[in-house]
């Protein structure tokens, strides 16, 4: 269900009246066929975790150049 690690237990983040938002550092992984909706850790290959807001304003520095 999650690309890395296990989903958080007991949190339903999908569509419906019992919806809960995932905590900071997690995203809601909803199955395309709506079979499950679980909170998975947001992990970047380097091992760092980022919130959705920080990824939207991500700045990449390489060889003294700045990319947004």
C-alpha positions in Angstrom: 0.0 0.0 0.0 2.8 2.4 0.8 5.9 2.8 -1.4 8.1 2.7 1.7 7.2 1.3 5.2 3.8 0.5 6.6 0.7 2.7 6.7 -0.4 4.4 9.9 -2.9 2.1 11.7 -6.5 3.2 12.5 -6.6 6.3 10.2 -9.0 6.3 7.3 -8.0 9.3 5.1 -10.2 8.5 2.1 -13.6 9.7 0.9 -16.5 9.5 3.3 -18.0 10.8 6.6 -15.3 9.1 8.7 -12.4 10.8 6.9 -9.4 12.0 8.9 -6.5 14.1 7.6 -3.1 12.4 7.7 -0.7 14.0 10.2 2.2 16.1 9.1 4.9 14.2 7.2 2.3 11.8 5.7 0.1 11.7 2.6 -3.1 9.9 1.9 -2.7 7.0 -0.5 -6.1 6.2 -2.0 -6.5 3.1 -4.1 -7.8 3.9 -7.7 -10.6 1.5 -7.1 -11.3 2.9 -3.7 -10.4 -0.4 -1.9 -8.3 1.4 0.7 -7.1 4.9 1.8 -4.1 4.9 4.2 -1.6 7.5 5.5 1.9 6.8 4.2 5.2 8.5 5.2 6.4 11.1 2.7 10.0 9.9 2.2 12.4 11.2 -0.4 15.1 8.8 -1.6 17.7 10.7 0.5 15.8 9.7 3.6 14.4 13.2 4.3 10.7 13.7 4.9 8.8 16.8 3.6 5.3 18.1 4.1 3.2 18.8 1.1 3.5 22.6 1.6 7.3 22.4 1.6 7.4 20.4 -1.6 5.3 23.0 -3.3 7.9 25.7 -2.6 10.9 23.4 -3.0 14.1 25.2 -4.0 17.0 23.1 -5.4 20.6 24.3 -5.2 23.2 22.9 -7.6 26.5 24.2 -8.8 25.7 27.7 -7.5 22.4 27.8 -9.5 19.0 28.0 -8.0 16.0 26.1 -9.4 12.4 26.5 -8.4 
